[in-house]
Amino acid sequence: MNEQDNTQTRSDEINLSHQKFDIVAKDPFYNFPEDMLQFLLNGDGFEFIEHIDTNLTNVEVRHMDILVKVLIDEQPVLVHCEIQTDDSVNPNMVQRNVGYIGRCFEKYGLPIYSFVIYLRSTAGRRDPGGYIQDVPGHRFIVEYQVIRLNEIDGEAILQKKQPGLMPFTPLMKPKAGMSSIEWTTHCVEVTKQLSIDTETKHNLLVELWVMSGLRHERQDLIETLSEDIVNNSSVYEMIIERGMKQGIQQGIQQGIKDSTIESILVLLDSRFEISTAPVLTPLLEPIDDLQILKLLFQEAIEVEHLEDFILTIQNTQNGA
């Protein structure tokens, strides 16, 4: 396989779902927490203490992106950050983040500095940064800071030479007169000049390359991922490994779903001596919850009339 084939393989391997942006965006918060906190808090008047549990249990588990305990004016506070590639829908970001903040206060009882970082330039434009309920006797205000990376002066961030911020720089406002490709290449060169160990630098370059895909085709910058960088990047390995695991898991889930639907159809075909597939397949295919499909299989064993089974499916889909 020639060098061009190797390059294309690397590009294809890393072309995963939005999960890759989630992995890359969170990584600096764990490897360079001081850099990220200084960026969020707009200064260094804090002392990093620790990362704390982001799982919020309330009948079901809610998982926040980043939650860190710091000292500000010698008082412990929590810094919370959600990272959004695109706009949150169903629920929207305001509903979602207000819920996070409320549950977080319930669990930890500390002041919360909350942020939402939007990666893609089209995201977060309508996020008001909070919710105000102005009902006499029931007033409350929940505020959080909205950070749209495309509005941040990228050159000012590069000049700080803080490793943790480098992966985000391709998504920031370019230096005047620079095209998107020229700007990202500039970010790569500044990152290569950082005085850090080689492994960390390779990881940052991989993360920067992944993030740049939200602004333009990463193939235009494939030369930044030399074979040496890829072979020595734990972040690259993590992205590929998670992507493969996710693909395998999705395949298993789909296989179980298909098998369960097939079992339901075969069972009902036998019981009612007709072909049920034309009617039932369009109703069963949209159901992704395996537990619901298992319950429907049990219903197929006991139901006396096919019309009743169809009604059960419809009620399930309608949440009845």
C-alpha contacts under 8 A as a table, 3 or more apart, distances in Angstrom:
res1	aa1	res2	aa2	distance
1	M	5	D	5.92
1	M	6	N	6.77
2	N	5	D	5.33
2	N	6	N	6.44
3	E	6	N	5.04
3	E	7	T	6.21
4	Q	7	T	5.05
4	Q	8	Q	6.27
5	D	8	Q	5.12
5	D	9	T	6.17
6	N	9	T	5.08
6	N	10	R	6.31
7	T	10	R	5.26
7	T	11	S	6.34
7	T	222	I	7.22
8	Q	11	S	5.04
8	Q	12	D	6.15
9	T	12	D	5.11
9	T	13	E	6.06
10	R	13	E	5.14
10	R	14	I	6.40
11	S	14	I	5.54
11	S	15	N	6.36
11	S	218	R	7.84
11	S	219	Q	6.92
11	S	222	I	7.59
12	D	15	N	5.23
13	E	16	L	7.27
13	E	240	I	6.83
14	I	236	Y	8.00
14	I	239	I	7.26
14	I	240	I	6.46
16	L	19	Q	7.30
16	L	20	K	6.42
16	L	243	G	6.38
17	S	20	K	6.25
17	S	243	G	7.81
18	H	21	F	5.54
18	H	22	D	6.80
18	H	85	T	7.57
19	Q	22	D	4.98
19	Q	23	I	6.25
20	K	23	I	5.10
20	K	24	V	6.16
20	K	210	V	7.58
20	K	239	I	6.19
20	K	243	G	7.99
21	F	24	V	5.14
21	F	25	A	5.85
21	F	85	T	7.23
21	F	210	V	7.10
21	F	211	M	6.60
22	D	25	A	5.31
22	D	26	K	6.18
22	D	83	I	7.26
22	D	85	T	7.91
23	I	26	K	5.55
23	I	27	D	6.24
23	I	239	I	7.27
24	V	27	D	5.31
24	V	28	P	7.54
24	V	167	P	7.86
24	V	207	E	5.56
24	V	210	V	7.59
24	V	211	M	7.62
24	V	235	V	7.88
25	A	28	P	6.59
25	A	29	F	7.83
25	A	83	I	7.17
25	A	167	P	7.68
25	A	168	F	7.70
25	A	207	E	7.99
26	K	29	F	5.48
26	K	30	Y	7.03
26	K	65	D	7.40
26	K	66	I	7.29
26	K	83	I	7.85
27	D	30	Y	5.46
27	D	31	N	6.25
28	P	31	N	4.99
28	P	32	F	5.12
28	P	33	P	6.71
28	P	36	M	7.13
28	P	164	G	4.86
28	P	165	L	7.32
29	F	32	F	5.56
29	F	33	P	4.64
29	F	36	M	5.98
29	F	66	I	7.45
29	F	164	G	7.33
30	Y	33	P	5.58
30	Y	51	H	7.92
31	N	164	G	7.30
32	F	35	D	5.46
32	F	36	M	6.57
32	F	163	P	7.22
32	F	164	G	5.06
33	P	36	M	5.22
33	P	37	L	6.00
33	P	48	F	7.63
33	P	164	G	7.59
34	E	37	L	5.12
34	E	38	Q	5.96
34	E	48	F	6.86
35	D	38	Q	5.29
35	D	39	F	6.29
35	D	162	Q	6.11
35	D	163	P	7.40
35	D	164	G	5.53
35	D	165	L	6.78
36	M	39	F	5.05
36	M	40	L	6.22
36	M	164	G	6.34
36	M	165	L	6.77
37	L	40	L	5.04
37	L	41	L	5.76
37	L	42	N	7.92
38	Q	41	L	5.24
38	Q	42	N	5.46
38	Q	43	G	5.04
38	Q	44	D	5.45
39	F	42	N	5.24
39	F	43	G	7.04
40	L	115	F	7.61
41	L	44	D	7.55
45	G	72	I	6.45
45	G	73	D	7.58
46	F	70	V	6.38
46	F	71	L	5.35
46	F	72	I	4.77
46	F	73	D	7.30
47	E	70	V	5.38
47	E	71	L	4.92
47	E	72	I	6.80
48	F	68	V	7.83
48	F	69	K	6.65
48	F	70	V	4.53
48	F	71	L	6.56
49	I	68	V	7.60
49	I	69	K	5.52
49	I	70	V	5.07
49	I	71	L	7.10
50	E	68	V	5.95
50	E	69	K	5.48
50	E	70	V	7.17
51	H	67	L	6.18
51	H	68	V	4.49
51	H	69	K	6.22
52	I	67	L	6.00
52	I	68	V	5.83
52	I	69	K	6.86
53	D	67	L	7.18
54	T	63	H	5.67
54	T	64	M	5.12
54	T	65	D	6.92
54	T	66	I	6.75
54	T	67	L	5.93
55	N	61	V	6.27
55	N	62	R	5.71
55	N	63	H	4.59
55	N	64	M	6.47
56	L	61	V	5.52
56	L	62	R	4.88
56	L	63	H	6.10
56	L	64	M	7.63
56	L	100	Y	7.93
56	L	103	R	6.59
56	L	104	C	6.93
56	L	107	K	7.57
57	T	60	E	5.68
57	T	61	V	4.38
57	T	62	R	6.18
58	N	61	V	6.24
58	N	62	R	7.69
62	R	100	Y	7.82
64	M	67	L	7.18
64	M	80	H	7.98
64	M	81	C	7.85
64	M	82	E	6.85
64	M	100	Y	7.06
65	D	80	H	7.79
65	D	81	C	6.27
65	D	82	E	5.22
65	D	83	I	6.76
66	I	79	V	7.88
66	I	80	H	5.58
66	I	81	C	5.07
66	I	82	E	6.51
67	L	78	L	6.66
67	L	79	V	5.73
67	L	80	H	4.57
67	L	81	C	6.63
68	V	78	L	5.57
68	V	79	V	5.13
68	V	80	H	6.52
69	K	76	P	6.64
69	K	77	V	5.80
69	K	78	L	4.63
69	K	79	V	6.31
70	V	76	P	5.66
70	V	77	V	5.58
70	V	78	L	6.28
70	V	79	V	7.23
71	L	74	E	5.23
71	L	75	Q	5.12
71	L	76	P	4.53
71	L	77	V	6.12
72	I	75	Q	5.29
72	I	76	P	6.48
72	I	77	V	6.89
76	P	110	L	7.22
76	P	111	P	7.86
77	V	110	L	5.70
77	V	111	P	5.10
77	V	112	I	6.03
77	V	113	Y	7.46
78	L	110	L	6.55
78	L	111	P	6.17
78	L	112	I	4.79
78	L	113	Y	6.10
79	V	112	I	5.93
79	V	113	Y	4.79
79	V	114	S	5.98
79	V	115	F	7.92
80	H	112	I	6.86
80	H	113	Y	6.03
80	H	114	S	4.64
80	H	115	F	6.16
81	C	114	S	5.79
81	C	115	F	4.65
81	C	116	V	5.59
81	C	117	I	7.22
82	E	115	F	6.32
82	E	116	V	4.72
82	E	117	I	6.24
83	I	116	V	5.89
83	I	117	I	4.89
83	I	118	Y	6.18
83	I	119	L	7.38
84	Q	87	D	6.72
84	Q	88	S	7.39
84	Q	116	V	7.15
84	Q	117	I	6.04
84	Q	118	Y	4.85
84	Q	119	L	6.11
84	Q	123	A	7.91
85	T	118	Y	5.88
85	T	119	L	4.90
85	T	120	R	5.52
85	T	123	A	7.19
86	D	118	Y	6.97
86	D	119	L	7.24
86	D	120	R	6.19
86	D	122	T	7.51
86	D	123	A	5.03
86	D	124	G	7.44
87	D	92	N	7.58
87	D	93	M	7.23
87	D	123	A	5.20
87	D	124	G	5.88
88	S	91	P	6.73
88	S	92	N	4.96
88	S	93	M	5.17
89	V	92	N	4.35
89	V	93	M	6.99
91	P	95	Q	5.99
91	P	96	R	5.93
92	N	95	Q	5.57
92	N	96	R	6.15
93	M	96	R	4.99
93	M	97	N	5.80
93	M	127	D	7.18
94	V	97	N	5.33
94	V	98	V	5.94
94	V	127	D	7.15
94	V	128	P	7.79
94	V	129	G	7.21
94	V	130	G	6.08
94	V	131	Y	6.81
95	Q	98	V	5.36
95	Q	99	G	6.18
96	R	99	G	5.20
96	R	100	Y	6.33
97	N	100	Y	4.87
97	N	101	I	6.11
98	V	101	I	5.16
98	V	102	G	6.13
98	V	130	G	7.40
98	V	131	Y	7.52
98	V	142	V	6.65
99	G	102	G	5.19
99	G	103	R	6.16
100	Y	103	R	5.29
100	Y	104	C	5.88
101	I	104	C	4.99
101	I	105	F	6.10
101	I	112	I	7.34
101	I	114	S	7.65
102	G	105	F	5.25
102	G	106	E	6.19
103	R	106	E	4.91
103	R	107	K	6.17
104	C	107	K	5.17
104	C	108	Y	6.01
104	C	109	G	7.49
105	F	108	Y	5.29
105	F	109	G	4.61
105	F	110	L	6.10
105	F	111	P	7.45
105	F	112	I	7.47
106	E	109	G	5.77
113	Y	144	Y	7.08
114	S	143	E	7.70
114	S	144	Y	4.88
114	S	145	Q	6.39
115	F	144	Y	5.39
115	F	145	Q	4.70
115	F	146	V	5.91
115	F	147	I	7.19
116	V	144	Y	7.32
116	V	145	Q	6.32
116	V	146	V	5.01
116	V	147	I	6.01
117	I	146	V	6.25
117	I	147	I	4.73
117	I	148	R	6.02
117	I	149	L	7.11
118	Y	121	S	7.51
118	Y	123	A	6.01
118	Y	124	G	6.04
118	Y	146	V	7.71
118	Y	147	I	6.19
118	Y	148	R	4.97
118	Y	149	L	6.32
119	L	123	A	7.23
119	L	148	R	6.80
119	L	149	L	6.00
119	L	150	N	7.81
119	L	171	L	6.79
119	L	214	L	7.71
120	R	123	A	5.47
120	R	149	L	7.75
120	R	150	N	7.73
120	R	171	L	7.36
120	R	214	L	6.12
120	R	215	R	7.48
121	S	148	R	7.18
121	S	149	L	7.25
121	S	150	N	5.57
121	S	171	L	7.59
122	T	125	R	6.85
123	A	148	R	7.78
124	G	127	D	5.11
124	G	146	V	7.73
124	G	148	R	6.87
127	D	130	G	7.91
127	D	146	V	7.27
128	P	131	Y	7.75
128	P	146	V	7.83
129	G	143	E	5.81
129	G	144	Y	5.10
129	G	145	Q	5.64
129	G	146	V	5.63
130	G	141	I	7.45
130	G	142	V	5.28
130	G	143	E	4.13
130	G	144	Y	5.63
131	Y	141	I	5.90
131	Y	142	V	5.29
131	Y	143	E	6.50
132	I	139	R	7.60
132	I	140	F	6.15
132	I	141	I	4.64
132	I	142	V	6.56
133	Q	138	H	7.45
133	Q	139	R	5.30
133	Q	140	F	5.48
133	Q	141	I	6.46
134	D	138	H	7.29
134	D	139	R	5.00
134	D	140	F	7.05
135	V	138	H	5.18
135	V	139	R	5.18
136	P	139	R	6.04
148	R	151	E	5.65
148	R	152	I	7.16
149	L	152	I	5.28
149	L	168	F	7.65
149	L	171	L	5.92
149	L	172	M	4.96
149	L	173	K	7.48
150	N	171	L	5.68
150	N	172	M	4.29
150	N	173	K	5.05
151	E	172	M	6.42
151	E	173	K	5.82
152	I	172	M	5.35
152	I	173	K	5.62
153	D	156	A	5.59
153	D	157	I	6.74
153	D	172	M	6.35
153	D	173	K	5.18
153	D	174	P	7.18
153	D	175	K	7.83
154	G	157	I	5.15
154	G	158	L	6.25
154	G	169	T	5.76
154	G	170	P	7.77
154	G	172	M	4.91
154	G	173	K	5.16
154	G	174	P	5.80
154	G	175	K	6.88
155	E	158	L	4.97
155	E	159	Q	6.18
155	E	173	K	7.95
155	E	174	P	7.04
155	E	175	K	5.96
156	A	159	Q	5.26
156	A	160	K	6.84
157	I	160	K	5.41
157	I	161	K	7.17
157	I	162	Q	7.88
157	I	165	L	7.39
157	I	169	T	7.37
158	L	161	K	5.36
158	L	162	Q	7.53
158	L	166	M	7.18
158	L	169	T	7.31
158	L	187	C	7.32
158	L	190	V	7.15
161	K	166	M	7.76
161	K	190	V	7.86
161	K	191	T	7.88
161	K	194	L	6.94
162	Q	165	L	5.79
162	Q	166	M	6.91
163	P	166	M	5.43
163	P	191	T	7.56
163	P	194	L	7.57
163	P	204	L	7.49
164	G	167	P	7.10
165	L	168	F	5.67
165	L	169	T	6.71
166	M	169	T	5.33
166	M	187	C	7.33
166	M	191	T	6.64
166	M	204	L	6.94
166	M	208	L	6.73
167	P	170	P	7.13
167	P	204	L	6.13
167	P	205	L	7.30
167	P	207	E	5.35
167	P	208	L	3.96
167	P	209	W	7.69
167	P	211	M	6.54
168	F	171	L	5.78
168	F	172	M	7.01
168	F	208	L	6.70
168	F	211	M	6.74
169	T	172	M	5.15
169	T	184	T	7.74
169	T	187	C	6.55
169	T	208	L	7.64
170	P	174	P	7.79
170	P	180	S	7.97
170	P	183	W	6.84
170	P	184	T	5.02
170	P	187	C	6.53
170	P	208	L	7.02
170	P	211	M	6.99
170	P	212	S	5.52
170	P	215	R	7.77
171	L	211	M	7.26
171	L	212	S	6.69
171	L	214	L	7.51
171	L	215	R	6.75
174	P	177	G	8.00
174	P	178	M	6.25
174	P	179	S	7.52
174	P	180	S	7.12
174	P	183	W	5.67
175	K	178	M	5.72
175	K	183	W	6.84
178	M	181	I	7.95
178	M	182	E	5.65
178	M	183	W	5.65
179	S	182	E	5.11
179	S	183	W	5.99
180	S	183	W	5.13
180	S	184	T	6.23
180	S	215	R	7.46
180	S	216	H	7.52
181	I	184	T	5.23
181	I	185	T	6.12
181	I	216	H	7.70
181	I	220	D	7.57
181	I	221	L	7.82
182	E	185	T	5.10
182	E	186	H	6.13
183	W	186	H	5.00
183	W	187	C	6.30
184	T	187	C	4.94
184	T	188	V	6.23
184	T	212	S	7.04
185	T	188	V	4.99
185	T	189	E	6.30
185	T	221	L	7.51
186	H	189	E	5.14
186	H	190	V	6.31
187	C	190	V	5.25
187	C	191	T	6.18
188	V	191	T	5.10
188	V	192	K	6.19
188	V	205	L	6.82
188	V	208	L	7.50
188	V	224	T	7.45
189	E	192	K	5.07
189	E	193	Q	6.46
190	V	193	Q	5.23
190	V	194	L	6.72
191	T	194	L	5.41
191	T	201	K	7.23
191	T	204	L	7.56
191	T	205	L	7.14
192	K	201	K	6.84
192	K	205	L	7.82
194	L	201	K	7.65
196	I	200	T	6.75
196	I	201	K	6.48
197	D	200	T	5.57
197	D	201	K	6.30
198	T	201	K	5.04
198	T	202	H	6.15
199	E	202	H	5.14
199	E	203	N	6.31
199	E	232	N	6.34
199	E	233	S	6.38
200	T	203	N	5.12
200	T	204	L	6.24
200	T	233	S	7.94
201	K	204	L	5.09
201	K	205	L	6.23
202	H	205	L	5.15
202	H	206	V	6.29
202	H	229	I	5.28
202	H	230	V	7.51
202	H	232	N	6.80
202	H	233	S	5.59
203	N	206	V	5.16
203	N	207	E	6.20
203	N	229	I	7.94
203	N	233	S	5.11
203	N	234	S	6.68
203	N	235	V	5.58
203	N	236	Y	7.23
204	L	207	E	5.03
204	L	208	L	5.98
205	L	208	L	4.99
205	L	209	W	6.03
205	L	224	T	7.31
205	L	225	L	7.53
206	V	209	W	5.06
206	V	210	V	6.22
206	V	225	L	6.95
206	V	229	I	7.84
206	V	230	V	7.62
206	V	233	S	7.44
206	V	235	V	7.19
206	V	236	Y	6.52
207	E	210	V	5.13
207	E	211	M	6.19
207	E	235	V	7.50
208	L	211	M	5.17
208	L	212	S	6.13
209	W	212	S	5.17
209	W	213	G	6.88
209	W	218	R	6.73
209	W	221	L	7.44
209	W	224	T	7.54
209	W	225	L	7.88
210	V	213	G	5.56
210	V	214	L	7.94
210	V	218	R	7.35
211	M	214	L	5.87
211	M	215	R	7.91
212	S	215	R	5.52
212	S	216	H	6.42
212	S	217	E	7.76
212	S	218	R	6.49
213	G	216	H	5.20
213	G	217	E	5.52
213	G	218	R	5.09
214	L	217	E	7.98
216	H	220	D	7.93
217	E	220	D	5.87
217	E	221	L	7.91
218	R	221	L	5.39
218	R	222	I	6.34
219	Q	222	I	4.88
221	L	224	T	5.84
221	L	225	L	7.92
222	I	225	L	5.60
222	I	226	S	7.82
223	E	226	S	6.04
225	L	228	D	7.88
225	L	229	I	5.80
225	L	230	V	6.22
226	S	229	I	5.27
226	S	230	V	6.42
227	E	230	V	5.18
227	E	231	N	6.00
228	D	231	N	5.26
228	D	232	N	6.25
229	I	232	N	5.34
229	I	233	S	6.13
230	V	233	S	5.38
230	V	236	Y	6.51
233	S	236	Y	5.33
233	S	237	E	6.59
234	S	237	E	5.07
234	S	238	M	6.11
235	V	238	M	4.97
235	V	239	I	6.20
236	Y	239	I	5.22
236	Y	240	I	6.28
237	E	240	I	5.22
237	E	241	E	5.91
238	M	241	E	5.05
238	M	242	R	5.98
239	I	242	R	5.32
239	I	243	G	6.01
240	I	243	G	5.03
240	I	244	M	6.10
241	E	244	M	5.18
241	E	245	K	6.16
242	R	245	K	5.03
242	R	246	Q	5.94
243	G	246	Q	5.07
243	G	247	G	6.13
244	M	247	G	5.06
244	M	248	I	6.14
245	K	248	I	5.08
245	K	249	Q	6.05
246	Q	249	Q	5.12
246	Q	250	Q	6.06
247	G	250	Q	5.12
247	G	251	G	6.14
248	I	251	G	5.03
248	I	252	I	6.25
249	Q	252	I	5.08
249	Q	253	Q	6.17
250	Q	253	Q	5.09
250	Q	254	Q	6.09
251	G	254	Q	5.13
251	G	255	G	6.10
252	I	255	G	5.06
252	I	256	I	6.29
253	Q	256	I	5.24
253	Q	257	K	6.17
254	Q	257	K	5.02
254	Q	258	D	6.08
255	G	258	D	5.21
255	G	259	S	6.07
256	I	259	S	5.10
256	I	260	T	6.08
256	I	290	L	7.70
257	K	260	T	5.22
257	K	261	I	6.23
257	K	288	D	7.23
257	K	290	L	6.30
257	K	293	L	7.55
258	D	261	I	5.25
258	D	262	E	6.10
259	S	262	E	5.09
259	S	263	S	6.15
260	T	263	S	5.03
260	T	264	I	6.26
260	T	293	L	6.75
260	T	294	K	7.06
260	T	297	F	7.36
261	I	264	I	5.10
261	I	265	L	6.30
261	I	281	T	7.78
261	I	284	L	6.88
261	I	285	E	7.80
261	I	293	L	7.27
262	E	265	L	5.16
262	E	266	V	6.12
263	S	266	V	5.18
263	S	267	L	6.01
263	S	297	F	7.53
264	I	267	L	5.20
264	I	268	L	6.17
264	I	296	L	7.72
264	I	297	F	5.47
264	I	300	A	6.49
265	L	268	L	5.24
265	L	269	D	5.90
265	L	276	T	6.17
265	L	277	A	6.21
265	L	280	L	7.59
266	V	269	D	5.08
266	V	270	S	6.21
267	L	270	S	5.26
267	L	271	R	6.21
267	L	300	A	7.14
267	L	301	I	7.37
268	L	271	R	4.94
268	L	272	F	5.89
268	L	273	E	7.68
268	L	274	I	7.98
268	L	276	T	6.87
268	L	300	A	6.49
268	L	301	I	7.94
268	L	306	L	7.94
269	D	272	F	5.58
269	D	273	E	5.21
269	D	274	I	5.18
269	D	275	S	5.40
269	D	276	T	5.88
270	S	273	E	5.16
270	S	274	I	7.40
272	F	306	L	7.57
275	S	278	P	7.22
276	T	279	V	5.65
276	T	280	L	5.84
276	T	281	T	7.86
277	A	280	L	5.20
277	A	281	T	5.16
278	P	281	T	6.08
278	P	282	P	7.41
279	V	282	P	6.60
279	V	283	L	7.32
280	L	283	L	5.12
280	L	284	L	6.05
280	L	310	I	7.43
281	T	284	L	5.14
281	T	285	E	5.83
282	P	285	E	5.61
282	P	286	P	7.32
283	L	286	P	6.60
283	L	287	I	7.84
283	L	313	I	7.11
283	L	314	Q	7.81
284	L	287	I	5.60
284	L	313	I	7.58
285	E	288	D	7.58
287	I	290	L	7.85
287	I	292	I	7.73
287	I	293	L	7.29
287	I	317	Q	7.83
289	D	292	I	5.44
289	D	293	L	6.57
290	L	293	L	5.02
290	L	294	K	6.19
291	Q	294	K	5.08
291	Q	295	L	6.31
292	I	295	L	5.07
292	I	296	L	6.19
293	L	296	L	4.93
293	L	297	F	6.22
294	K	297	F	5.02
294	K	298	Q	6.48
295	L	298	Q	5.10
295	L	299	E	6.24
296	L	299	E	4.81
296	L	300	A	6.08
296	L	313	I	7.61
297	F	300	A	4.96
297	F	301	I	6.57
298	Q	301	I	5.25
298	Q	302	E	6.79
299	E	302	E	5.30
299	E	303	V	5.69
299	E	309	F	7.27
300	A	303	V	5.51
300	A	309	F	6.90
303	V	306	L	7.26
303	V	308	D	6.95
303	V	309	F	6.44
304	E	308	D	7.44
305	H	308	D	5.33
305	H	309	F	6.75
306	L	309	F	5.07
306	L	310	I	6.35
307	E	310	I	5.11
307	E	311	L	6.21
308	D	311	L	5.01
308	D	312	T	6.22
309	F	312	T	5.00
309	F	313	I	6.42
310	I	313	I	5.17
310	I	314	Q	6.33
311	L	314	Q	5.07
311	L	315	N	6.10
312	T	315	N	5.10
312	T	316	T	6.11
313	I	316	T	5.04
313	I	317	Q	6.27
314	Q	317	Q	5.14
314	Q	318	N	6.19
315	N	318	N	5.03
315	N	319	G	6.11
315	N	320	A	4.88
316	T	319	G	5.12
316	T	320	A	5.76
317	Q	320	A	7.59
